[in-house]
Amino acid sequence: MEPFAALARVYSCAGMSCRRGEKQRPDPMVEQMNILRSLKRFGSLALLGAVMTAAGCGGSDGDGSPGSGTLSLQITDAAVDSAEHVYIQFSGLEIQAAGGMRTTLYYCQDPADPTKTLVSQTPCTTLPAPKRLDLLMLSGGLAEVLLNQFTLPSGHYAWIRLMVDTAGTRDSYIVVGGVEHELEIPSGDETGLKLNRGFNVPAGGSADFTIDFDLRKSVHLTGTGEYLLRPTLRLADNAVTGAIAGTVNAALVPAGCTPAVYVFEGGGVTPDDIDGTPADPVTTAPVKLDSGTYKYKAAFLEAGTYTVAYTCQAALDDPGVNDALAFSGAATVPVAAKTNTVHDF
């Protein structure tokens, strides 16, 4: 038999997939030695290339092993006007693959340096090192890293859950008028804060997302004086995000004004308050005095067309009810990836 035919027959049958009358593939190392002996005998480098290609050498598809990529997550905030601080304590997160595998990650103290935090796939053997963040410090394009280039099997993922601490004292709380109030998060200890938007981790590549924790939509004051956090979370792909930023004329910011810019998805949208019904804004941006100029920045917006509108009554917007806010200067603004679009009021 010709050597090419013999080698082709060897590599046409693999593992337990052999048809009747064919032989199961021998040990791969033995096969490679046999190939090299054949090469010495027939002196053909072309034979080596053909056999290696048929055997699937050098690629993850050939041996069925999954590839891997990295995932990075950071968190930002659309601020609320009624509070001085909003602290949320994260103990870790869960990432659910569409195929059923779930990865649980814990924030743990680095045994080599207690001032540093490690991300562990097993419960902490050192002291836990949860991240307690003041979300009000993370507006205007600022963000805090939750996960930095963590390696995961490549593929599609169905959701992310942020694990939040609420059972203790001063873990997750809000400060209003200098007074601390514990934040009650319905089912927060059991289910965490879940983002149901799916995403992909590419083989040999990276996925990079920002979680927009919209406090203006999330903080609710009950009739008994308790503060509830019903989180409204948005996941933005940093590869395709841009921002809208600009200034606000001082004449639009009289005394007693709580200024903000509301951003709605799509062009030509009639501005409305936050009440859980269309059209709710995608995000809101506080207007702040900076070196004598009122400025705003709505960041982490995925490329597309948006409607922006200004209001001086942001503090009156109760997410639980329909409020008649006065808006002005509504305009359609395009957003491109990696670009700051300027729009002034």
N, C-alpha and C positions, 0 to 999 in steps of 0.2 A: 504493500500500500504506500502511496505517496505520502511523504511526511506532512505536507500541508493538510491533506485530507484527514490524516490521523489526529493531528493537533486540533483541527476544527471540530472533529467529533468529540474529543475530550471536553472541549469548552462549550459544546452545545447542550450539555446536561449539567445541572447544578443542584447540589443538596438533595432534598427529598422530592424535587419536581421532575425527576426522570420518568420518561415513559417506559413502558414495558419493553425489554430488549436492550435498553441502554444502561450503561454503568453509571453509578453515583460518582460525583467528582471526588478524587482523592484529596489528601491533605494539600493545601495550597503551596506550602513550602516544597513538598515533593514535586509537584507539578512544575514549579519554577526551575528546579534543578534539572528536570527532564527537558524543559524547553532550552535551557542553556546548553545541555549536551547536544541537542538537535542543532542548535545554532553553530556549535563548533564543527559539527559534522557537515552541515550544508552551507555554512558561511553566509547566511542571509540576515542582514539587519532588518530588511523589510519584513521578514517573518516575525521578528520580535515585535515590531510595531503592530502588525496585524493581530497577533495573539494577545498582546496586552490590551488592545482596544476591545477585542471580543470578550476578554475576561473582565472588563470594567475596572481595570486598575487605575488608581489615582483620582477617583471621583466618589463623592458620597452616594450618588445614585446607584452606583454599581454594587455596593455591599449593603444597601438598604439602611445604613446608619443615618440618623437625622442630622441636619446641619444645626448651627447655632448662630445667634446674633445677640445684640445688646439692647437693653431697654433703659432709658433715662426718663425720670419724672421730676417735675418741679411744680410748686404750688404758688398761685398768686391769688389776689382778692379784689373783688369789686366792693368798695368800702360802704359802711353804713354810717349815718350821721349822728345817731343818738348815743354812741359809745366812745369812750376814750381808748379802750383796749378790748380785744376779743382774743382770748387765749384758747387754742385747741391743742390737746396733747395726743400725739400719734405714737402708738407702740409698735407699729409695723404695718404690713399690707399683705393682701392676698391677690394672686393673679391667676385667673381661670382660663386654661386653654380650651379652645372649642372642642378638641378631641377628648376632653375629660380630665386631663392632668391639672392639678391645682398646686401652685407654688405658694407657700407661706413664708414670709420673711419677717424677721424680728430685729428690732434695734437693740443692740447689746453693747455693754461696756467693753472696750478694747482691753484685754488683760495686760498688754504691754504698756498701755498708756490710758489711765482712767479718764483722761480728759477727752478722749476720742471715742467715736461710736463705730461699731462694726455692724454690717448687715449679715444676719445669720439665717440659714435655712432650717435650723433646729432651734428649739426654745433655748433661751440664754442660759449658759452655764456660769457666766459671770453675772453681775448685776444688770438688770434691764437699764437701757439708756434711751427712754422715749424722747421724741422731739416735741417740745412744747413751743408753739409758734404764736406770736402776736400777729394775727392775720391783717390787722389794720396797718401794719408796717409794710405790707406787700401789695401796694397799689401803684398805679402809674408806671407799669412795666417792670416793677421789681418782683422777684420770685425767690423762693427757697427750695433747695434741692432735697428731694425725698429719696431718690434712687439715682445713682450715677454709673451708667454703663454696666449694668448688671447683666451677666450672661444667662440667656435662656434658650431653650430649644426653639428653632425658627418655626414659624407657622402663624396661624390665626388664633387670637385670644378674644374671649367673649366679654370679659369684664375685669375691673379692678375694684378691690374693696380696701378702703383705708380703715385700719383698726384704731379706734379712738377710745381714750380713757375718760370715763365720766363718773366712776364709782367713788373715787377718793375726793379729798378736799383740795381745792386749788389745782386741779388737773386741767379741766376745761371750764373756763368761766369768763364772764363779761364784766367790765368796769364802766359804770354809768354814774356820772356826777360824783366821782371819787369813791363810789361804793361798789364792792365786789358782789356779784351774784353768780351762783352756780348755774351752769348751762345744762339744761335737761335735753338730752338727745333721745327721742323715742327710739327704742330698740338699738341704741348706739353700742351698748356693750355686747349684744348678741350678734348683730349683723354688720356693724361698722357703717361706713359711708360708701355706698356702692355706685360706681359709674358703669352703666350698662352699654356704653358705646364700644363696639369691637374695634380691634386694630391688628396689624400684622407686624411681626418681628422678622425681618428678612434674613435669609441665610447669608452669613458672612458680612452682614451690614448692621445698621443701627436704627432704632426707633426712638424718637425724642418727642415727648409730649409735655404740655403744661396743663395742670388742673386749675381751672378758674373756680374758686370757692366764693360764690356770690353772696356775701353777707347781707346785702340790701334785700335780697329775696329770702334769705334763710332765717333771720332773727325775728322771732315773734314774741311780743309781750302779752301775757295772758291777763284776764280780768283780776286774777289773784296776785298780780305782781311778779309772777315767775317768768323767766326767760327761757323760751324753747328754741332749739336749733333744729329746723327742718331743712337740712342741707340741700342746696341747689348747686350741682357741680356740672362743669362743662369741660370736656377734654379736647384740647386743641393740638393739632399736629404742627410742631415747630418748624417743620420743613416747608410749610406753606402758609405761615402766618406773617402778618404785617401789623401795622398800627395806624390809628388816626390820632393826631395830636394838633394842638393849636392854642390860641389865646382867646380870652373872653373880654370884651370891652368892659371897663370898670363901671360904666353907666348901667350895665345889666346886673350889677352886684350891689344893691343898696343895703342899708343896715337891716339886720335880721334875716338876710337871705341865706339859704343853704343851697349853694349852686352845684349843679351836676349836669353832665352831658349823658344823655341816654342814646344807646346805639341799638338799632333794630335791623334785623336781617332783611335784605331786599331794598330796592329803591322805591321811592314814593309812598312809604308807609306813613299812615297817620299816627303820630306819637300818642302813647297811652301810658298810664301808670302800671306798676307791677301788681297784678292781682290774680295771676294764674291762668288768665285767658288771653287769647290773641288780641292785640299784638304785644306780648311782653318783650322787653328788650333782651338782646343777647347778653349785654353787659352794660354797666354804668361806670362813669369815670368822675371822681370828685374834681372840683375846680379849686385850685389852691393858689394863694398869693405867693409869688416867687420873685424876689427882687423888684417889687413894685408892679408886677404884671400878673394878671390872673391866667393860669395855665391849666390845661388838662391833657391827659393821655389815656386813650383806650387801646390797650395792647392785647397781643395774642389773639388777633382776629384772623380767621382763615380767609384766604384770598376770595374776593367776591365783591358784591355791591351791598352797601348798607345805607340806612337812613339815620342821620344824627339830628338830635334836637336838644335844646337847652331849656332847663327849668331852674327857677329860683326857689322851688318848694320841695326839694328832695326829702327834707326831714318829715314832711307830711305824708310821704308815701308808705302806707301800711300794706305789706304784701298780702294780708289776709282779707282785705276789702277793696272795693273799687273806689279810688279817690279821684276827684276832679282836679288834676294838676294842670297848671298853665304852662304850655310849652311855647317856645319861639325859635325862629331861625331854622326850621326843619329843612334839611338838604340831603340830596343823594350824593354819596361819596364812595368811589371805588377804592378797594384795598388790594394791593399786590404783595406777593410773598417777599419777605425780607426788606420791606419798604415802609417808611413812615410817610403817610399821606397827611398833608397840612390842611387843616380847615379851621378858620377863625370865626368867632361869633362877634 
